Amino acid sequence: MLGLRRRRECPDGLYRIQTGAALLEPHEDLIATIRKHLGLPEPHWKHFYRDLFERYAAFCQLLPASEAHHHSEPG
């Protein structure tokens, strides 16, 4: 399944909020493939795509697990 890795649980049982870059780190090979196929200069890649991926990853970890039930709060 897409090479997704299970996050390590912290000793207190809680997951720490991470930066977008840290969340994407396990997927660097896939991101490099995307960049290669786009063929953009480095400044354009960083400004338009890499920043977008990092902001989206950071945003997604703050989404609630449910709209109105258990875990309906941010995170």
PDB file of N, CA, C and O in Angstrom:
ATOM      1  N   MET A   1       0.824  -1.187   0.000  1.00  0.00           N
ATOM      2  CA  MET A   1       0.000   0.000   0.000  1.00  0.00           C
ATOM      3  C   MET A   1       0.872   1.256   0.000  1.00  0.00           C
ATOM      4  O   MET A   1       1.265   1.682   1.086  1.00  0.00           O
ATOM      5  N   LEU A   2       1.187   1.846  -1.069  1.00  0.00           N
ATOM      6  CA  LEU A   2       1.887   3.113  -1.241  1.00  0.00           C
ATOM      7  C   LEU A   2       3.083   3.333  -0.330  1.00  0.00           C
ATOM      8  O   LEU A   2       3.559   4.464  -0.232  1.00  0.00           O
ATOM      9  N   GLY A   3       3.576   2.336   0.320  1.00  0.00           N
ATOM     10  CA  GLY A   3       4.750   2.493   1.165  1.00  0.00           C
ATOM     11  C   GLY A   3       4.532   3.390   2.377  1.00  0.00           C
ATOM     12  O   GLY A   3       5.486   3.988   2.874  1.00  0.00           O
ATOM     13  N   LEU A   4       3.315   3.496   2.857  1.00  0.00           N
ATOM     14  CA  LEU A   4       3.055   4.329   4.028  1.00  0.00           C
ATOM     15  C   LEU A   4       3.592   3.639   5.274  1.00  0.00           C
ATOM     16  O   LEU A   4       3.453   2.428   5.442  1.00  0.00           O
ATOM     17  N   ARG A   5       4.196   4.418   6.126  1.00  0.00           N
ATOM     18  CA  ARG A   5       4.768   3.856   7.350  1.00  0.00           C
ATOM     19  C   ARG A   5       3.913   4.234   8.552  1.00  0.00           C
ATOM     20  O   ARG A   5       3.341   5.322   8.618  1.00  0.00           O
ATOM     21  N   ARG A   6       3.845   3.323   9.479  1.00  0.00           N
ATOM     22  CA  ARG A   6       3.096   3.596  10.712  1.00  0.00           C
ATOM     23  C   ARG A   6       3.927   4.529  11.583  1.00  0.00           C
ATOM     24  O   ARG A   6       5.123   4.316  11.780  1.00  0.00           O
ATOM     25  N   ARG A   7       3.268   5.575  12.104  1.00  0.00           N
ATOM     26  CA  ARG A   7       3.973   6.522  12.960  1.00  0.00           C
ATOM     27  C   ARG A   7       4.286   5.886  14.301  1.00  0.00           C
ATOM     28  O   ARG A   7       3.507   5.087  14.821  1.00  0.00           O
ATOM     29  N   ARG A   8       5.419   6.244  14.846  1.00  0.00           N
ATOM     30  CA  ARG A   8       5.764   5.763  16.181  1.00  0.00           C
ATOM     31  C   ARG A   8       4.977   6.535  17.226  1.00  0.00           C
ATOM     32  O   ARG A   8       4.830   7.755  17.150  1.00  0.00           O
ATOM     33  N   GLU A   9       4.491   5.813  18.171  1.00  0.00           N
ATOM     34  CA  GLU A   9       3.725   6.441  19.241  1.00  0.00           C
ATOM     35  C   GLU A   9       4.680   6.957  20.308  1.00  0.00           C
ATOM     36  O   GLU A   9       5.668   6.300  20.637  1.00  0.00           O
ATOM     37  N   CYS A  10       4.389   8.114  20.838  1.00  0.00           N
ATOM     38  CA  CYS A  10       5.196   8.693  21.904  1.00  0.00           C
ATOM     39  C   CYS A  10       4.938   7.935  23.205  1.00  0.00           C
ATOM     40  O   CYS A  10       3.895   7.296  23.349  1.00  0.00           O
ATOM     41  N   PRO A  11       5.874   7.999  24.151  1.00  0.00           N
ATOM     42  CA  PRO A  11       5.704   7.279  25.414  1.00  0.00           C
ATOM     43  C   PRO A  11       4.403   7.615  26.141  1.00  0.00           C
ATOM     44  O   PRO A  11       3.832   6.751  26.807  1.00  0.00           O
ATOM     45  N   ASP A  12       3.930   8.848  26.026  1.00  0.00           N
ATOM     46  CA  ASP A  12       2.697   9.218  26.730  1.00  0.00           C
ATOM     47  C   ASP A  12       1.446   8.862  25.924  1.00  0.00           C
ATOM     48  O   ASP A  12       0.335   9.189  26.341  1.00  0.00           O
ATOM     49  N   GLY A  13       1.611   8.193  24.768  1.00  0.00           N
ATOM     50  CA  GLY A  13       0.477   7.755  23.971  1.00  0.00           C
ATOM     51  C   GLY A  13      -0.058   8.803  23.008  1.00  0.00           C
ATOM     52  O   GLY A  13      -1.050   8.563  22.321  1.00  0.00           O
ATOM     53  N   LEU A  14       0.589   9.964  22.951  1.00  0.00           N
ATOM     54  CA  LEU A  14       0.133  11.042  22.078  1.00  0.00           C
ATOM     55  C   LEU A  14       1.078  11.202  20.892  1.00  0.00           C
ATOM     56  O   LEU A  14       2.273  10.929  20.998  1.00  0.00           O
ATOM     57  N   TYR A  15       0.546  11.637  19.792  1.00  0.00           N
ATOM     58  CA  TYR A  15       1.362  11.941  18.629  1.00  0.00           C
ATOM     59  C   TYR A  15       1.676  13.431  18.638  1.00  0.00           C
ATOM     60  O   TYR A  15       0.799  14.253  18.902  1.00  0.00           O
ATOM     61  N   ARG A  16       2.890  13.769  18.359  1.00  0.00           N
ATOM     62  CA  ARG A  16       3.314  15.162  18.319  1.00  0.00           C
ATOM     63  C   ARG A  16       3.006  15.764  16.957  1.00  0.00           C
ATOM     64  O   ARG A  16       3.104  15.079  15.939  1.00  0.00           O
ATOM     65  N   ILE A  17       2.637  17.033  16.930  1.00  0.00           N
ATOM     66  CA  ILE A  17       2.436  17.737  15.674  1.00  0.00           C
ATOM     67  C   ILE A  17       3.807  17.922  15.029  1.00  0.00           C
ATOM     68  O   ILE A  17       4.761  18.340  15.685  1.00  0.00           O
ATOM     69  N   GLN A  18       3.891  17.610  13.755  1.00  0.00           N
ATOM     70  CA  GLN A  18       5.148  17.695  13.023  1.00  0.00           C
ATOM     71  C   GLN A  18       5.051  18.740  11.926  1.00  0.00           C
ATOM     72  O   GLN A  18       3.957  19.156  11.544  1.00  0.00           O
ATOM     73  N   THR A  19       6.191  19.154  11.430  1.00  0.00           N
ATOM     74  CA  THR A  19       6.203  20.071  10.295  1.00  0.00           C
ATOM     75  C   THR A  19       5.802  19.305   9.046  1.00  0.00           C
ATOM     76  O   THR A  19       5.865  18.076   9.010  1.00  0.00           O
ATOM     77  N   GLY A  20       5.391  20.037   8.030  1.00  0.00           N
ATOM     78  CA  GLY A  20       5.072  19.407   6.761  1.00  0.00           C
ATOM     79  C   GLY A  20       6.267  18.670   6.186  1.00  0.00           C
ATOM     80  O   GLY A  20       6.122  17.583   5.626  1.00  0.00           O
ATOM     81  N   ALA A  21       7.452  19.263   6.324  1.00  0.00           N
ATOM     82  CA  ALA A  21       8.679  18.626   5.805  1.00  0.00           C
ATOM     83  C   ALA A  21       8.932  17.290   6.503  1.00  0.00           C
ATOM     84  O   ALA A  21       9.299  16.311   5.853  1.00  0.00           O
ATOM     85  N   ALA A  22       8.739  17.245   7.818  1.00  0.00           N
ATOM     86  CA  ALA A  22       8.958  15.995   8.558  1.00  0.00           C
ATOM     87  C   ALA A  22       7.947  14.926   8.143  1.00  0.00           C
ATOM     88  O   ALA A  22       8.292  13.747   8.059  1.00  0.00           O
ATOM     89  N   LEU A  23       6.716  15.325   7.887  1.00  0.00           N
ATOM     90  CA  LEU A  23       5.698  14.360   7.471  1.00  0.00           C
ATOM     91  C   LEU A  23       5.993  13.796   6.079  1.00  0.00           C
ATOM     92  O   LEU A  23       5.662  12.646   5.792  1.00  0.00           O
ATOM     93  N   LEU A  24       6.605  14.593   5.229  1.00  0.00           N
ATOM     94  CA  LEU A  24       6.896  14.151   3.865  1.00  0.00           C
ATOM     95  C   LEU A  24       8.209  13.385   3.745  1.00  0.00           C
ATOM     96  O   LEU A  24       8.453  12.732   2.731  1.00  0.00           O
ATOM     97  N   GLU A  25       9.046  13.456   4.756  1.00  0.00           N
ATOM     98  CA  GLU A  25      10.363  12.824   4.703  1.00  0.00           C
ATOM     99  C   GLU A  25      10.333  11.350   4.275  1.00  0.00           C
ATOM    100  O   GLU A  25      11.159  10.953   3.454  1.00  0.00           O
ATOM    101  N   PRO A  26       9.422  10.532   4.793  1.00  0.00           N
ATOM    102  CA  PRO A  26       9.402   9.124   4.362  1.00  0.00           C
ATOM    103  C   PRO A  26       9.014   8.937   2.888  1.00  0.00           C
ATOM    104  O   PRO A  26       9.152   7.841   2.344  1.00  0.00           O
ATOM    105  N   HIS A  27       8.537   9.994   2.252  1.00  0.00           N
ATOM    106  CA  HIS A  27       8.048   9.897   0.879  1.00  0.00           C
ATOM    107  C   HIS A  27       8.928  10.649  -0.119  1.00  0.00           C
ATOM    108  O   HIS A  27       8.477  10.997  -1.210  1.00  0.00           O
ATOM    109  N   GLU A  28      10.177  10.895   0.256  1.00  0.00           N
ATOM    110  CA  GLU A  28      11.076  11.679  -0.596  1.00  0.00           C
ATOM    111  C   GLU A  28      11.286  11.049  -1.972  1.00  0.00           C
ATOM    112  O   GLU A  28      11.430  11.772  -2.958  1.00  0.00           O
ATOM    113  N   ASP A  29      11.308   9.717  -2.061  1.00  0.00           N
ATOM    114  CA  ASP A  29      11.487   9.069  -3.367  1.00  0.00           C
ATOM    115  C   ASP A  29      10.316   9.391  -4.297  1.00  0.00           C
ATOM    116  O   ASP A  29      10.517   9.696  -5.472  1.00  0.00           O
ATOM    117  N   LEU A  30       9.125   9.323  -3.781  1.00  0.00           N
ATOM    118  CA  LEU A  30       7.944   9.640  -4.579  1.00  0.00           C
ATOM    119  C   LEU A  30       7.932  11.116  -4.981  1.00  0.00           C
ATOM    120  O   LEU A  30       7.603  11.449  -6.120  1.00  0.00           O
ATOM    121  N   ILE A  31       8.284  11.981  -4.063  1.00  0.00           N
ATOM    122  CA  ILE A  31       8.326  13.414  -4.351  1.00  0.00           C
ATOM    123  C   ILE A  31       9.390  13.712  -5.406  1.00  0.00           C
ATOM    124  O   ILE A  31       9.174  14.547  -6.285  1.00  0.00           O
ATOM    125  N   ALA A  32      10.530  13.041  -5.325  1.00  0.00           N
ATOM    126  CA  ALA A  32      11.587  13.231  -6.332  1.00  0.00           C
ATOM    127  C   ALA A  32      11.103  12.789  -7.711  1.00  0.00           C
ATOM    128  O   ALA A  32      11.450  13.412  -8.715  1.00  0.00           O
ATOM    129  N   THR A  33      10.315  11.731  -7.770  1.00  0.00           N
ATOM    130  CA  THR A  33       9.757  11.265  -9.042  1.00  0.00           C
ATOM    131  C   THR A  33       8.796  12.297  -9.613  1.00  0.00           C
ATOM    132  O   THR A  33       8.822  12.568 -10.814  1.00  0.00           O
ATOM    133  N   ILE A  34       7.964  12.865  -8.783  1.00  0.00           N
ATOM    134  CA  ILE A  34       7.032  13.901  -9.226  1.00  0.00           C
ATOM    135  C   ILE A  34       7.810  15.092  -9.775  1.00  0.00           C
ATOM    136  O   ILE A  34       7.486  15.623 -10.837  1.00  0.00           O
ATOM    137  N   ARG A  35       8.833  15.502  -9.046  1.00  0.00           N
ATOM    138  CA  ARG A  35       9.644  16.644  -9.486  1.00  0.00           C
ATOM    139  C   ARG A  35      10.302  16.355 -10.828  1.00  0.00           C
ATOM    140  O   ARG A  35      10.331  17.215 -11.708  1.00  0.00           O
ATOM    141  N   LYS A  36      10.824  15.159 -10.983  1.00  0.00           N
ATOM    142  CA  LYS A  36      11.492  14.778 -12.238  1.00  0.00           C
ATOM    143  C   LYS A  36      10.520  14.873 -13.412  1.00  0.00           C
ATOM    144  O   LYS A  36      10.881  15.373 -14.478  1.00  0.00           O
ATOM    145  N   HIS A  37       9.304  14.401 -13.223  1.00  0.00           N
ATOM    146  CA  HIS A  37       8.316  14.415 -14.304  1.00  0.00           C
ATOM    147  C   HIS A  37       7.843  15.831 -14.643  1.00  0.00           C
ATOM    148  O   HIS A  37       7.462  16.100 -15.782  1.00  0.00           O
ATOM    149  N   LEU A  38       7.865  16.724 -13.671  1.00  0.00           N
ATOM    150  CA  LEU A  38       7.456  18.103 -13.927  1.00  0.00           C
ATOM    151  C   LEU A  38       8.523  18.865 -14.709  1.00  0.00           C
ATOM    152  O   LEU A  38       8.195  19.719 -15.532  1.00  0.00           O
ATOM    153  N   GLY A  39       9.797  18.564 -14.458  1.00  0.00           N
ATOM    154  CA  GLY A  39      10.880  19.195 -15.187  1.00  0.00           C
ATOM    155  C   GLY A  39      10.994  20.699 -14.979  1.00  0.00           C
ATOM    156  O   GLY A  39      11.345  21.429 -15.906  1.00  0.00           O
ATOM    157  N   LEU A  40      10.702  21.162 -13.782  1.00  0.00           N
ATOM    158  CA  LEU A  40      10.752  22.587 -13.487  1.00  0.00           C
ATOM    159  C   LEU A  40      12.115  22.990 -12.929  1.00  0.00           C
ATOM    160  O   LEU A  40      12.803  22.167 -12.325  1.00  0.00           O
ATOM    161  N   PRO A  41      12.509  24.248 -13.126  1.00  0.00           N
ATOM    162  CA  PRO A  41      13.711  24.743 -12.445  1.00  0.00           C
ATOM    163  C   PRO A  41      13.507  24.701 -10.928  1.00  0.00           C
ATOM    164  O   PRO A  41      12.379  24.801 -10.446  1.00  0.00           O
ATOM    165  N   GLU A  42      14.586  24.554 -10.195  1.00  0.00           N
ATOM    166  CA  GLU A  42      14.528  24.425  -8.730  1.00  0.00           C
ATOM    167  C   GLU A  42      13.714  25.534  -8.044  1.00  0.00           C
ATOM    168  O   GLU A  42      12.885  25.220  -7.190  1.00  0.00           O
ATOM    169  N   PRO A  43      13.916  26.819  -8.382  1.00  0.00           N
ATOM    170  CA  PRO A  43      13.118  27.855  -7.694  1.00  0.00           C
ATOM    171  C   PRO A  43      11.615  27.704  -7.919  1.00  0.00           C
ATOM    172  O   PRO A  43      10.824  27.931  -7.004  1.00  0.00           O
ATOM    173  N   HIS A  44      11.221  27.323  -9.129  1.00  0.00           N
ATOM    174  CA  HIS A  44       9.797  27.135  -9.410  1.00  0.00           C
ATOM    175  C   HIS A  44       9.256  25.919  -8.662  1.00  0.00           C
ATOM    176  O   HIS A  44       8.154  25.961  -8.114  1.00  0.00           O
ATOM    177  N   TRP A  45      10.027  24.842  -8.642  1.00  0.00           N
ATOM    178  CA  TRP A  45       9.628  23.637  -7.912  1.00  0.00           C
ATOM    179  C   TRP A  45       9.382  23.968  -6.439  1.00  0.00           C
ATOM    180  O   TRP A  45       8.344  23.615  -5.879  1.00  0.00           O
ATOM    181  N   LYS A  46      10.347  24.648  -5.821  1.00  0.00           N
ATOM    182  CA  LYS A  46      10.225  24.969  -4.397  1.00  0.00           C
ATOM    183  C   LYS A  46       9.039  25.893  -4.126  1.00  0.00           C
ATOM    184  O   LYS A  46       8.276  25.676  -3.185  1.00  0.00           O
ATOM    185  N   HIS A  47       8.893  26.914  -4.948  1.00  0.00           N
ATOM    186  CA  HIS A  47       7.849  27.914  -4.689  1.00  0.00           C
ATOM    187  C   HIS A  47       6.446  27.382  -4.950  1.00  0.00           C
ATOM    188  O   HIS A  47       5.543  27.598  -4.142  1.00  0.00           O
ATOM    189  N   PHE A  48       6.256  26.697  -6.060  1.00  0.00           N
ATOM    190  CA  PHE A  48       4.909  26.292  -6.448  1.00  0.00           C
ATOM    191  C   PHE A  48       4.497  24.906  -5.964  1.00  0.00           C
ATOM    192  O   PHE A  48       3.314  24.675  -5.713  1.00  0.00           O
ATOM    193  N   TYR A  49       5.433  23.988  -5.831  1.00  0.00           N
ATOM    194  CA  TYR A  49       5.056  22.608  -5.502  1.00  0.00           C
ATOM    195  C   TYR A  49       5.527  22.158  -4.133  1.00  0.00           C
ATOM    196  O   TYR A  49       4.717  21.696  -3.329  1.00  0.00           O
ATOM    197  N   ARG A  50       6.808  22.278  -3.848  1.00  0.00           N
ATOM    198  CA  ARG A  50       7.316  21.766  -2.573  1.00  0.00           C
ATOM    199  C   ARG A  50       6.620  22.462  -1.399  1.00  0.00           C
ATOM    200  O   ARG A  50       6.184  21.803  -0.456  1.00  0.00           O
ATOM    201  N   ASP A  51       6.518  23.784  -1.457  1.00  0.00           N
ATOM    202  CA  ASP A  51       5.834  24.513  -0.391  1.00  0.00           C
ATOM    203  C   ASP A  51       4.369  24.081  -0.280  1.00  0.00           C
ATOM    204  O   ASP A  51       3.838  23.952   0.823  1.00  0.00           O
ATOM    205  N   LEU A  52       3.728  23.861  -1.412  1.00  0.00           N
ATOM    206  CA  LEU A  52       2.335  23.414  -1.420  1.00  0.00           C
ATOM    207  C   LEU A  52       2.199  22.052  -0.732  1.00  0.00           C
ATOM    208  O   LEU A  52       1.316  21.865   0.105  1.00  0.00           O
ATOM    209  N   PHE A  53       3.076  21.097  -1.085  1.00  0.00           N
ATOM    210  CA  PHE A  53       3.033  19.772  -0.463  1.00  0.00           C
ATOM    211  C   PHE A  53       3.235  19.875   1.049  1.00  0.00           C
ATOM    212  O   PHE A  53       2.526  19.225   1.817  1.00  0.00           O
ATOM    213  N   GLU A  54       4.197  20.689   1.473  1.00  0.00           N
ATOM    214  CA  GLU A  54       4.481  20.807   2.907  1.00  0.00           C
ATOM    215  C   GLU A  54       3.327  21.463   3.658  1.00  0.00           C
ATOM    216  O   GLU A  54       2.972  21.018   4.749  1.00  0.00           O
ATOM    217  N   ARG A  55       2.745  22.502   3.097  1.00  0.00           N
ATOM    218  CA  ARG A  55       1.609  23.152   3.755  1.00  0.00           C
ATOM    219  C   ARG A  55       0.400  22.223   3.820  1.00  0.00           C
ATOM    220  O   ARG A  55      -0.314  22.201   4.823  1.00  0.00           O
ATOM    221  N   TYR A  56       0.170  21.457   2.755  1.00  0.00           N
ATOM    222  CA  TYR A  56      -0.954  20.528   2.736  1.00  0.00           C
ATOM    223  C   TYR A  56      -0.763  19.411   3.775  1.00  0.00           C
ATOM    224  O   TYR A  56      -1.708  19.043   4.473  1.00  0.00           O
ATOM    225  N   ALA A  57       0.446  18.880   3.873  1.00  0.00           N
ATOM    226  CA  ALA A  57       0.726  17.831   4.869  1.00  0.00           C
ATOM    227  C   ALA A  57       0.518  18.370   6.277  1.00  0.00           C
ATOM    228  O   ALA A  57      -0.074  17.695   7.119  1.00  0.00           O
ATOM    229  N   ALA A  58       0.999  19.582   6.540  1.00  0.00           N
ATOM    230  CA  ALA A  58       0.821  20.184   7.867  1.00  0.00           C
ATOM    231  C   ALA A  58      -0.659  20.415   8.161  1.00  0.00           C
ATOM    232  O   ALA A  58      -1.113  20.201   9.286  1.00  0.00           O
ATOM    233  N   PHE A  59      -1.410  20.852   7.153  1.00  0.00           N
ATOM    234  CA  PHE A  59      -2.849  21.086   7.314  1.00  0.00           C
ATOM    235  C   PHE A  59      -3.597  19.791   7.610  1.00  0.00           C
ATOM    236  O   PHE A  59      -4.451  19.756   8.496  1.00  0.00           O
ATOM    237  N   CYS A  60      -3.283  18.730   6.878  1.00  0.00           N
ATOM    238  CA  CYS A  60      -4.020  17.467   7.020  1.00  0.00           C
ATOM    239  C   CYS A  60      -3.912  16.867   8.410  1.00  0.00           C
ATOM    240  O   CYS A  60      -4.868  16.261   8.893  1.00  0.00           O
ATOM    241  N   GLN A  61      -2.776  17.022   9.059  1.00  0.00           N
ATOM    242  CA  GLN A  61      -2.657  16.432  10.393  1.00  0.00           C
ATOM    243  C   GLN A  61      -3.496  17.169  11.431  1.00  0.00           C
ATOM    244  O   GLN A  61      -3.694  16.669  12.538  1.00  0.00           O
ATOM    245  N   LEU A  62      -3.985  18.343  11.084  1.00  0.00           N
ATOM    246  CA  LEU A  62      -4.823  19.103  12.010  1.00  0.00           C
ATOM    247  C   LEU A  62      -6.316  18.861  11.803  1.00  0.00           C
ATOM    248  O   LEU A  62      -7.134  19.336  12.591  1.00  0.00           O
ATOM    249  N   LEU A  63      -6.674  18.137  10.764  1.00  0.00           N
ATOM    250  CA  LEU A  63      -8.082  17.864  10.495  1.00  0.00           C
ATOM    251  C   LEU A  63      -8.662  16.929  11.556  1.00  0.00           C
ATOM    252  O   LEU A  63      -7.958  16.052  12.056  1.00  0.00           O
ATOM    253  N   PRO A  64      -9.929  17.106  11.899  1.00  0.00           N
ATOM    254  CA  PRO A  64     -10.549  16.175  12.855  1.00  0.00           C
ATOM    255  C   PRO A  64     -10.759  14.807  12.211  1.00  0.00           C
ATOM    256  O   PRO A  64     -10.877  14.693  10.991  1.00  0.00           O
ATOM    257  N   ALA A  65     -10.804  13.782  13.041  1.00  0.00           N
ATOM    258  CA  ALA A  65     -11.022  12.426  12.548  1.00  0.00           C
ATOM    259  C   ALA A  65     -12.483  12.201  12.184  1.00  0.00           C
ATOM    260  O   ALA A  65     -12.801  11.281  11.430  1.00  0.00           O
ATOM    261  N   SER A  66     -13.354  13.017  12.704  1.00  0.00           N
ATOM    262  CA  SER A  66     -14.784  12.877  12.458  1.00  0.00           C
ATOM    263  C   SER A  66     -15.409  14.268  12.425  1.00  0.00           C
ATOM    264  O   SER A  66     -14.897  15.198  13.049  1.00  0.00           O
ATOM    265  N   GLU A  67     -16.510  14.409  11.703  1.00  0.00           N
ATOM    266  CA  GLU A  67     -17.187  15.699  11.648  1.00  0.00           C
ATOM    267  C   GLU A  67     -17.991  15.991  12.899  1.00  0.00           C
ATOM    268  O   GLU A  67     -18.033  17.135  13.352  1.00  0.00           O
ATOM    269  N   ALA A  68     -18.627  14.983  13.461  1.00  0.00           N
ATOM    270  CA  ALA A  68     -19.531  15.261  14.581  1.00  0.00           C
ATOM    271  C   ALA A  68     -19.501  14.217  15.688  1.00  0.00           C
ATOM    272  O   ALA A  68     -20.325  14.279  16.602  1.00  0.00           O
ATOM    273  N   HIS A  69     -18.592  13.275  15.637  1.00  0.00           N
ATOM    274  CA  HIS A  69     -18.580  12.215  16.632  1.00  0.00           C
ATOM    275  C   HIS A  69     -17.263  12.231  17.419  1.00  0.00           C
ATOM    276  O   HIS A  69     -16.643  13.280  17.598  1.00  0.00           O
ATOM    277  N   HIS A  70     -16.862  11.075  17.873  1.00  0.00           N
ATOM    278  CA  HIS A  70     -15.624  10.930  18.633  1.00  0.00           C
ATOM    279  C   HIS A  70     -14.459  11.506  17.840  1.00  0.00           C
ATOM    280  O   HIS A  70     -14.364  11.259  16.638  1.00  0.00           O
ATOM    281  N   HIS A  71     -13.581  12.256  18.468  1.00  0.00           N
ATOM    282  CA  HIS A  71     -12.426  12.899  17.839  1.00  0.00           C
ATOM    283  C   HIS A  71     -12.854  13.940  16.799  1.00  0.00           C
ATOM    284  O   HIS A  71     -12.249  14.030  15.730  1.00  0.00           O
ATOM    285  N   SER A  72     -13.866  14.707  17.097  1.00  0.00           N
ATOM    286  CA  SER A  72     -14.337  15.728  16.160  1.00  0.00           C
ATOM    287  C   SER A  72     -13.614  17.065  16.344  1.00  0.00           C
ATOM    288  O   SER A  72     -13.960  18.055  15.699  1.00  0.00           O
ATOM    289  N   GLU A  73     -12.615  17.089  17.222  1.00  0.00           N
ATOM    290  CA  GLU A  73     -11.845  18.309  17.422  1.00  0.00           C
ATOM    291  C   GLU A  73     -10.614  18.308  16.507  1.00  0.00           C
ATOM    292  O   GLU A  73     -10.232  17.254  15.997  1.00  0.00           O
ATOM    293  N   PRO A  74      -9.989  19.471  16.292  1.00  0.00           N
ATOM    294  CA  PRO A  74      -8.791  19.512  15.447  1.00  0.00           C
ATOM    295  C   PRO A  74      -7.718  18.554  15.941  1.00  0.00           C
ATOM    296  O   PRO A  74      -7.529  18.366  17.143  1.00  0.00           O
ATOM    297  N   GLY A  75      -7.027  17.959  14.988  1.00  0.00           N
ATOM    298  CA  GLY A  75      -5.937  17.049  15.322  1.00  0.00           C
ATOM    299  C   GLY A  75      -6.389  15.641  15.421  1.00  0.00           C
ATOM    300  O   GLY A  75      -5.583  14.752  15.697  1.00  0.00           O
TER     301      GLY A  75
END
